Amino acid sequence: MTCPARTQCANSVTRPRALALLPTRELHEIQMRNRLDQQTEEWQRRYAIRAGIETTLSQNVRTCGLRRTHYRGLARTHVQLVLTAMACNLTRVAD
């Protein structure tokens, strides 16, 4: 049996009503402090280093399938990662 007032409180006919909970006050304060810290020059200088490696990792994941290994064992996985890094470097030199 459907509720006669459903159209007043939910947009979907088939799905149940969804409730979005806001973060706790403590979490909100932590987020606000972090956002203020991100505006400082020192934080931006440190993040620039990370941004450089994130680009490299993203390229390896997209072009070389770095997200999954094709081998079992640490030694073989290490060889795959080294060869993937070499392929990325060769690609960058060619570009």
C-alpha positions as CSV (number, residue, x, y, z in Angstrom):
1,M,0.0,0.0,0.0
2,T,1.4,3.4,-1.0
3,C,1.2,6.5,1.1
4,P,-1.2,9.1,-0.2
5,A,1.2,11.9,0.8
6,R,4.3,10.3,-0.7
7,T,4.6,12.9,-3.5
8,Q,5.0,15.6,-0.8
9,C,8.0,14.1,0.9
10,A,9.8,11.9,-1.7
11,N,10.7,12.4,-5.4
12,S,10.9,8.8,-6.4
13,V,7.9,6.6,-6.9
14,T,9.7,3.3,-6.4
15,R,12.7,4.0,-4.1
16,P,12.4,4.8,-0.4
17,R,13.1,8.2,1.0
18,A,16.8,9.0,1.4
19,L,18.1,10.9,4.4
20,A,21.4,12.8,4.2
21,L,23.1,13.2,7.6
22,L,25.4,16.1,8.2
23,P,28.8,15.4,9.8
24,T,29.2,15.8,13.6
25,R,30.3,19.1,15.0
26,E,33.7,17.8,15.7
27,L,34.2,16.5,12.2
28,H,33.0,19.8,10.8
29,E,35.5,21.7,12.9
30,I,38.3,19.5,11.8
31,Q,37.3,20.0,8.1
32,M,37.2,23.7,8.6
33,R,40.6,23.8,10.2
34,N,42.0,21.7,7.4
35,R,40.5,24.0,4.7
36,L,42.1,27.0,6.5
37,D,45.5,25.2,6.6
38,Q,45.2,24.6,2.8
39,Q,45.3,28.3,2.2
40,T,48.8,28.7,3.7
41,E,51.8,28.9,1.4
42,E,53.7,26.3,3.4
43,W,50.8,23.7,2.9
44,Q,50.7,24.5,-0.8
45,R,54.4,24.1,-1.2
46,R,54.3,20.7,0.4
47,Y,51.2,19.7,-1.6
48,A,53.0,20.6,-4.9
49,I,55.4,17.7,-4.3
50,R,52.5,15.3,-3.9
51,A,50.7,16.7,-6.9
52,G,53.7,15.8,-9.1
53,I,53.8,12.2,-8.0
54,E,50.0,11.9,-8.2
55,T,50.2,12.8,-11.9
56,T,52.8,10.1,-12.5
57,L,50.7,7.5,-10.6
58,S,47.6,8.4,-12.5
59,Q,49.4,8.1,-15.8
60,N,50.7,4.6,-14.8
61,V,47.3,3.5,-13.7
62,R,45.6,4.7,-16.9
63,T,48.1,3.6,-19.5
64,C,50.0,0.7,-18.0
65,G,47.4,-1.0,-15.8
66,L,49.2,-0.3,-12.5
67,R,46.1,-0.9,-10.4
68,R,46.5,-4.7,-10.5
69,T,49.5,-6.9,-10.6
70,H,49.7,-9.8,-13.1
71,Y,51.9,-11.9,-10.9
72,R,51.9,-13.5,-7.4
73,G,54.7,-12.9,-5.0
74,L,56.6,-9.8,-4.0
75,A,59.6,-10.3,-6.2
76,R,57.7,-10.7,-9.5
77,T,55.4,-7.8,-8.5
78,H,58.4,-5.7,-7.9
79,V,59.8,-6.5,-11.4
80,Q,56.4,-5.6,-12.9
81,L,56.5,-2.2,-11.1
82,V,60.0,-1.5,-12.2
83,L,59.3,-2.3,-15.8
84,T,56.1,-0.2,-15.7
85,A,58.1,2.7,-14.4
86,M,60.6,2.3,-17.1
87,A,57.8,2.2,-19.7
88,C,56.4,5.4,-18.3
89,N,59.8,7.1,-18.4
90,L,60.3,6.0,-22.0
91,T,56.9,7.3,-22.9
92,R,57.7,10.7,-21.4
93,V,61.0,10.9,-23.2
94,A,59.3,10.1,-26.5
95,D,56.7,12.7,-25.9
